[in-house]
Amino acid sequence: MAMSTCCLKSFAWNGTPTGTTTNLGSNSTYITGTNPDRAVLLIHDALGWTFPNARLLADHYAAEIDATVYIPDFFSGEVLPFEPILAGRFHEIDFAGFLSRNTREIREPEIFAAARLLRQKFKRVGAIGFCFGGWAVFRLGAAEHDPPLVDAISTGHPSLLTKKDIDEVSVPVQLLAPEHDPAYPAEMKTHTFETVMKKGVYFDYVHFPGVEHGALTRGSEDVKGEREAMARAKDAAVNWFKLFLYE
């Protein structure tokens, strides 16, 4: 299927990120946008906070939602090499060691702390996470937080997500789900449907046929349908946060 003109125009594929870097608490952070009342916390995947596509996505969210978007570094300065990961040569990466340094237990407190700082500063806060960030946004939206840390969450191809995370969510949930995703398999998709729809919160599930885990941030021009999927996922997230950051 050919790429549609509208999708090609909807994303600055080869652009240069326009934000700045500073600190959010103790975390180095990419910030883009200037809205004093609405914020989005973007929790990165294994490619980290410096991955250009993550920053370009943040720029789009900032401009199209009209929000201030933050991408803190939740890997303590560690940056995995982009090229072998994007090429699928995972055997070249010590993922076991990387994950042992970035477990949920290690990173959850600082992710919560970042969200609390944004909640203190902004009237409305959303959170979106990809892959590694997927479990984190569910935890930010958990019922244990009173008052809530965030007003709505979105996630693309989440990993490390548990049924307990899904069971405990209490804010509006958006799932951006590639068809082929061993990290978020059919069983977990079914559990998400069965659980979230009973909770009385808004739920948006967007299915991306023919693409795989990672497609919604990688957006490779060499993989059929990926760039179109990435653009459509960006548009879906923009529309989602427009609903819940401005109600």
N, C-alpha and C positions, 0 to 999 in steps of 0.2 A: 504494500500500500504506500503510495507516495505521501510525502510529508505535505500537510496542508499549508497554504500560504499564511493563514492566520497563526498557526503554531510557530512557524519560522519567525514571524514578526514579534511573537509574544515573549521572547526570552533573549537576553543579551548574551548569546552563547560564548562569544569570544571577547566579552567586555573586560574592563578593569574595575575591580571593586572600588567603590567611592567612599567607604566609611573610614573611620579612624580606629586606632587601638589605644586602649587605656586599661584601667583595672575596674573590675566589679568585685568589691571586697578584696580578697587576696588573689583573685584569678585574672590573668591577662585576658582581655576581652576585645572583640571586634564590635564596634557600635556603628549603626547607620540609621538615619532618620532623626527627626527633631520633635516629634509629638510629645508634649509634656504630660499627657494624660493616659496614653495608650502604649503598651509595650508588648513585645513578643520575645520570649526566651527561646532561642534555637539551640537545641542540644545535638551536637555533631555526631557523626558516625566515626568509625575507626580511622578515617582519614584526617580527623581532627579539625581544629578551629581555623587553620590556615588554608585548608583546601579551597581553591578558587571558586568552585561551583557552589560551595556552601555560602561563601561571602556574596556571590552574585545572587543567590536565592534570597539572602537577607536584604540585599539592596532592593530587589523586586518587592518583597513583602513590605519594606518600609515605605516605598513610593506608592504601591497600589492599595495597601490597607490604610495608609497614613498612620504609621506606628513607628516607635523607636525600637529597633531590633538589636538584640544582644546575642553574641556567640562567645561565651566564656570558654577558656581552655580548661577542659576537665581531665587532661592527661598530664598535668604537671610539667609541661614543656616538651614532652616526648612527641615526636612527629614521625609517623611511619612513612616510608617512601611511597609516593603516589603511583609511579609508573607500573611496578610489578602487581600492585593490587588492582589497578584499573585494567591491566592485561590478564588478570586471572591467574597469575603465577604465585599463588598463595604459599607454595612450598618454599619460596625465598624469604618468607617473613616468619619470625618467631612469634606466632600468634599466641602460643601457650604462655610464653613469658610476658607478652604484652597484656594479656587478659589477667594474669596473676597480679600485675601491678595496677590494674584498673577494674577490680571487681566491683560489683554492685555495692558491697559493704563499704569499700574504700571511698567510692565516688558519691554515694547518695547524700551524705551530710553536706558536702560542698554544693551539690545541686540544689538541695533544699535551702541552703543559706543564700545562694544567688537569687532564688525565687523570692525569698523573704525580703531581700533588699529592694527588688523591683516592686513588690507589693506595698512596701512602705512609701515608695516614690510615686507610683502611678495609680490612677483610678481603676483601670482595667488592665489585666495581664493575661496573655495567652502563652501557651508553650507548644512547640513543635519539635519532634525528635525523629531522627532517621537511624535505623539499625540500632546501634548501641544506645542512642537516645530514646528509643521506643519504650523500653521498660521505664525509663526515667520520667517521661511525661505522664504515664499512668500513675506512678508513685506521687507525682506532684498533684494529680487530680484525685487522690485518695480521700475517703471520707474522714480519715483520722485528723485532717487539718481543719481546725475550726478557729477562726474563719478560714475559708479556702485559700490556698496559695495562688491558684490560678482560676480564671473564669471559664476556660475551655482548653481542650488539648487536641492536637492532631499528630498523627505519626505515619511515616512511610516505611514500609518493610521493617517492622520492629524485630529486634532480636533480644534474647535473654528475658523475654516476657513470660510471666507465669500466669496460671489460672487465678491464683490469689490476687495478682495485680489487677486483673480484669474484674474479679469479684468485688473489689473494694473501691472501684472508681465511682465518683459521685458528681462529676461535671460533664458537660457536653463533650462527646467523643467523635472524632473523625478518624477513619482508617483509610489510608491510601495503600492499596494492596495489589502488588503484582501477582499475576496468575501463578508463576513458578517461584516458590519461596520456601526452601527447607527450614529457614529460621522461623517462619510463621506459617506452619502447615495447615492443612484442611481442618484437622482436629481443633486447633487453636482458633481458626476463623469461625468454626461452628460454635465454639464455646463463647466467643465474643458476641455473636448474634444472640445466642440464647440468654446470655447474662445481661448485656447492656440494655436490651430492649425491655427488660423487666424493671429497670431501675428508675424510670420516669425522667430520664435525661435525654436530650436530643442526641441522635446517633446518625452519622453519615458514613456510609461505606462505599468507597469508590474502587471498582475492580478494573485492573489494567491488563487486558488480555494479551498474551503472547510475550510478555516481558518477564524479567527475572529479578530476584533480590538485588538491590543496589541500583536498579535502573533509574529511580526517581531522583537520584543525586548525580549519578555518573553521566547519564544522557549521551551515550556514545553515538557519534554519527556513523560508526561502523556496524552497529547492531540495529537490525530492522525494528522500527517502532520506538526505540528508546528516547530519542529526542522529543518526539511527539508526546510520549508518556510523561516525560519530565515537565514539559510545558503545561500539559493538562493538569498534572498534580499541583504545580505552582498555582494555577488559576483556581483549582478547587480549594486549596488552603487559603488563598486570598479571600475568596467568597465566604468561607467558613468564619474566618476571624472578623470580617466586616460585620457579620451577624452578631457575634458575641462580645466584641469589644466596643460596640456602639449601641447596644440595646438600652 
